[in-house]
Amino acid sequence: MTFNFNQENDLMIIQFEGDLIGEENGPEIIESVNNTLNNNITKCAIDISQVRYINSSGIGVLITILTKFRNKGGEVILVNPSDHVKKLLVITKLNAIFAIVDDLDQAKKELNK
């Protein structure tokens, strides 16, 4: 799995590609999230359009990111999950916890309300 962190004004955009398996990259991702929050950025869009598979540790990473942002008064939006990932979000009922949108522009609009 690869991931990128990009900052646009007061918004952090995280892009994941491949298989989101938290054991491998989880600590590094969470450290980057902590650095983002330390810079007073509290809005985050996570682009998971290129994620093929998520395991329980990967779900844990997403929940940890959401929790950290919400604890700072912020919000996280998931962007364009694949059909397979959408089904997993429904099965785990995470679709009720995460805001999910179809594209990055929509995420930016929602986060800037």
C-alpha positions in Angstrom: 0.0 0.0 0.0 1.1 3.5 -0.7 -0.2 6.7 0.9 0.3 10.4 0.4 -0.5 13.4 2.6 -1.2 16.7 0.9 -2.3 19.9 2.6 -4.6 22.5 0.9 -5.1 25.5 3.1 -6.7 24.1 6.3 -7.5 20.7 4.8 -5.5 17.6 4.9 -6.0 15.2 2.0 -4.8 11.6 2.5 -4.7 9.3 -0.5 -4.5 5.6 0.0 -3.7 3.1 -2.9 -3.6 -0.6 -2.8 -4.6 -2.8 0.2 -5.2 -0.9 3.5 -3.7 -3.3 6.0 -3.0 -1.4 9.1 -0.2 -3.5 10.6 2.3 -2.4 8.0 1.7 1.3 7.7 -0.6 2.1 10.6 1.9 3.7 13.0 3.5 5.8 10.3 0.0 7.0 9.1 -1.1 7.9 12.7 2.2 9.8 13.3 1.5 11.9 10.2 -2.1 12.5 11.4 -0.7 13.6 14.8 1.7 16.0 13.0 -1.3 17.4 11.0 -3.4 18.0 14.1 -0.4 19.6 15.9 -0.4 22.2 13.0 -4.1 23.0 13.8 -5.5 21.4 10.7 -8.8 19.7 11.7 -10.4 18.9 8.4 -9.5 15.7 6.5 -10.5 14.0 3.3 -9.4 10.5 2.9 -9.4 9.4 -0.8 -9.9 5.6 -0.8 -10.9 5.3 -4.4 -7.8 3.3 -5.2 -8.1 0.9 -2.2 -8.8 -2.6 -3.3 -9.1 -4.3 0.2 -9.3 -3.3 3.8 -8.8 -5.7 6.7 -9.7 -5.1 10.4 -6.4 -3.3 11.1 -7.1 -1.0 8.2 -10.5 -0.3 9.5 -8.8 0.5 12.9 -6.6 3.0 11.2 -9.6 4.8 9.7 -11.4 4.9 13.0 -8.3 6.1 14.8 -7.9 8.9 12.2 -11.6 9.9 12.7 -11.4 9.8 16.5 -8.2 12.0 16.5 -9.8 14.6 14.2 -13.1 14.7 16.1 -11.3 15.0 19.5 -9.8 18.2 18.1 -13.2 19.4 16.9 -12.6 18.4 13.3 -14.1 16.1 10.8 -13.1 13.3 8.3 -14.8 12.5 5.1 -14.1 9.3 3.0 -13.9 9.9 -0.7 -15.1 7.5 -3.4 -14.8 4.1 -1.9 -14.9 1.2 -4.4 -18.0 -1.1 -4.4 -16.1 -3.7 -2.4 -15.1 -1.2 0.3 -18.6 0.4 0.4 -20.0 -3.1 1.1 -17.5 -3.5 4.0 -18.5 -0.1 5.4 -22.1 -1.1 5.3 -21.5 -4.5 6.9 -19.5 -2.9 9.7 -22.0 -0.1 10.0 -19.1 2.4 9.5 -21.2 4.1 6.8 -23.2 5.6 9.7 -20.1 7.0 11.4 -18.2 8.3 8.4 -19.4 10.9 6.0 -18.9 9.4 2.5 -18.9 11.4 -0.7 -18.3 10.6 -4.4 -15.4 13.0 -5.2 -12.8 15.3 -3.6 -14.6 18.5 -4.7 -17.7 17.4 -2.8 -15.6 16.6 0.3 -14.1 20.1 0.2 -17.6 21.6 0.1 -18.8 19.5 3.0 -15.8 20.2 5.1 -16.0 24.0 4.5 -19.6 24.3 5.6 
